[in-house]
Amino acid sequence: MKTVEDLRRLREELKSQMRVRHEGGTRIIVGMGTCGIAAGAREVMTAVLDEIAKRKLEDVVVRQTGCIGMCEKEVLLDVVRPGEPRITYGKVKPEHVPLIIAEHVVNGRIVEDLVVGKIIE
Amino acid sequence: MHELSLHILDLVQNSLEAGAQTIWLGIVEDAEADKLTIRITDDGKGMDEATVSRATDPFVTGRTTRKVGLGLPLIQMTATQCGGHLSIASKPGQGTTVEAVYQLSHWDRPPLGNVADTIKTIIVANPGITFYYLHRVGHKAFFVSTQELKEILGDIPFSHPEVLAWLDNYLKENTANLYGGVQP
């Protein structure tokens, strides 16, 4: 069974590997109001975290937010690449997550079919 | 919602919206007393008595994006349908404690569900807060403090892929261990 000691060892390994710390990486934000959770936000979030671990993405920041009023379009997932508009994806299912990560987060190509909003920040 | 661990995520979002910096989550299964208790305490902005008394009314909400708030009413409904209750204690400026009690053996009690994924979400998506999680099942207990984890990690974020892999295994194995090796 994994222990906190394993995390200590991992931290030591990572310390020696880490060279450049990426600042201001891509942000992924999942809506976690009651509406979002009921529509499957936790499963979408879990898919995001699994994909980050699988693809070994080191400069992605993951956050949750509350209800923004588009409850009928939940699960809502936003991707914000540094210096680019905030893209909101709607009715996101866990099976959409690998596509959004591969296309948008990694390669910078917006998955137009799933977009419900765009905000220039 | 089909899992109590989804209601937990919902309650934590309430605490975050109240500006909490520290959130304590306790889950206690006591087979002898036939009770399952979920308690969330935060140091958010709190509510006055009048607001507390209206908090389980679905047509009252703190948000401005729409006019209904279903989180607490839904939890109250499942708890009371399962021989339990929901209670809220709060003071302005001091934070809020929400406690949901269920009859453990009740036919209609939703399963706790994937509590490991709920805890992982809370920890990774909210690195700015301090989160404590204590889960007791009979004589077994599992405790997580993000303060301890952050002290170990230093400048490495929870969203680092290797840390995520550790966290996933750590939470899944330890929560399953409480239930004799199977997911709750």
Chai-1 contact restraints between the chains, C-beta under 6 A:
chainA,res_idxA,chainB,res_idxB,connection_type,confidence,min_distance_angstrom,max_distance_angstrom,comment,restraint_id
A,M1,B,E173,contact,1.0,0.0,6.0,A-B,restraint_1
A,K2,B,N169,contact,1.0,0.0,6.0,A-B,restraint_2
A,K2,B,Y170,contact,1.0,0.0,6.0,A-B,restraint_3
A,K2,B,E173,contact,1.0,0.0,6.0,A-B,restraint_4
A,L7,B,I152,contact,1.0,0.0,6.0,A-B,restraint_5
A,L7,B,W166,contact,1.0,0.0,6.0,A-B,restraint_6
A,R8,B,I152,contact,1.0,0.0,6.0,A-B,restraint_7
A,L10,B,E162,contact,1.0,0.0,6.0,A-B,restraint_8
A,L10,B,W166,contact,1.0,0.0,6.0,A-B,restraint_9
A,R11,B,I152,contact,1.0,0.0,6.0,A-B,restraint_10
A,R11,B,L153,contact,1.0,0.0,6.0,A-B,restraint_11
A,L14,B,I156,contact,1.0,0.0,6.0,A-B,restraint_12
A,M32,B,Q13,contact,1.0,0.0,6.0,A-B,restraint_13
A,T34,B,D10,contact,1.0,0.0,6.0,A-B,restraint_14
A,T34,B,L70,contact,1.0,0.0,6.0,A-B,restraint_15
A,T34,B,G71,contact,1.0,0.0,6.0,A-B,restraint_16
A,I37,B,L6,contact,1.0,0.0,6.0,A-B,restraint_17
A,I37,B,L9,contact,1.0,0.0,6.0,A-B,restraint_18
A,I37,B,D10,contact,1.0,0.0,6.0,A-B,restraint_19
A,A38,B,M1,contact,1.0,0.0,6.0,A-B,restraint_20
A,R42,B,L9,contact,1.0,0.0,6.0,A-B,restraint_21
A,R42,B,D117,contact,1.0,0.0,6.0,A-B,restraint_22
A,R42,B,T121,contact,1.0,0.0,6.0,A-B,restraint_23
A,M45,B,T121,contact,1.0,0.0,6.0,A-B,restraint_24
A,T46,B,D117,contact,1.0,0.0,6.0,A-B,restraint_25
A,L49,B,L164,contact,1.0,0.0,6.0,A-B,restraint_26
A,I52,B,P161,contact,1.0,0.0,6.0,A-B,restraint_27
A,A53,B,P161,contact,1.0,0.0,6.0,A-B,restraint_28
A,A53,B,L164,contact,1.0,0.0,6.0,A-B,restraint_29
A,A53,B,A165,contact,1.0,0.0,6.0,A-B,restraint_30
A,K56,B,P161,contact,1.0,0.0,6.0,A-B,restraint_31
A,V62,B,V124,contact,1.0,0.0,6.0,A-B,restraint_32
A,V62,B,A125,contact,1.0,0.0,6.0,A-B,restraint_33
A,V62,B,S159,contact,1.0,0.0,6.0,A-B,restraint_34
A,R63,B,A125,contact,1.0,0.0,6.0,A-B,restraint_35
A,Q64,B,A125,contact,1.0,0.0,6.0,A-B,restraint_36
A,G66,B,Q13,contact,1.0,0.0,6.0,A-B,restraint_37
A,G66,B,E17,contact,1.0,0.0,6.0,A-B,restraint_38
A,C67,B,R63,contact,1.0,0.0,6.0,A-B,restraint_39
A,C67,B,T65,contact,1.0,0.0,6.0,A-B,restraint_40
A,I68,B,T65,contact,1.0,0.0,6.0,A-B,restraint_41
A,G69,B,T65,contact,1.0,0.0,6.0,A-B,restraint_42
A,G69,B,R66,contact,1.0,0.0,6.0,A-B,restraint_43
